[in-house]
Amino acid sequence: MSVLKKNIFISKDPSEVFPLEEVIKKAGGQLYARRFIRFEKSSKSKSYNTDIIFFSSPRGVHYYLDDFSIASNTIIGCVGKSTLRALNEFGYRADFVGRDGKSIDEIANDFKDFADNSTVLFPGSNISLGTIASKFDKEKCVTMEVYRTLLDSVSTEVFDVYVFTSPSNVRSYLLKNKLPNDVIIIAWGNSTEKELLSRGIKCKKLGTPSLECLINLLSEI
């Protein structure tokens, strides 16, 4: 039996799972989509004057631009297309966009080359891994908390396939749930894989963190 015909969980909001939901439904399976984390705006702090501002998520864009604008002479970078779309919604364009299909480490290296000796502001979450910022000397970068990521765990039914999209979703899910034996567990990316493996949980990792790659993997299992 195809995995797509089974009960599948993904730690994403229901609004974020098209076209995955449609593919699973057509195959005769069921998808349960729920994010196990929630977000809240951090207390407003001062902004910083840097040569570049880099956004690692659409959420970072929204929370930062709720309070601040970006000067016309500031260079803008972002991690990928979804973050670029968030910038476009506010009327901004990006000078650097991470390429699809590349790992976060590869994007970090590309951005470091792009930024060269410039100063960079990184708005983000209180639990951001800081992978890209870590490539810069401390005097060349500023991390700025613009929102908080909070765990939001509930008990769920048992599924045949579990797709975890972040380390914090893993931690939150396991607060009130156990993963059964003999189920398929998929990690969205490197940091999620590391979180699962650190708990002794074997998993498959997506080659590229995208719904398209997930659909292909589920079709092949």
ABEGO torsion letter per residue (X at the ends): XBAAABBBBBBBBAAAAOAAAAAAAAAGBBBBBBBABBBBBBBBBBBBBBABBBBABAAAAAAAAAABBBBAABBBBBABAAAAAAAAAAGBBBABBBBBGBBAAAAAAAAAAAAEABBBBBBBBAABAGAAAAABBAAABBBBBABBBBBBBBBBBBBABBBBABAAAAAAAAAABBBBBGBBBBBABAAAAAAAAAAGBBBBBBABBBAAAAAAAAAAX
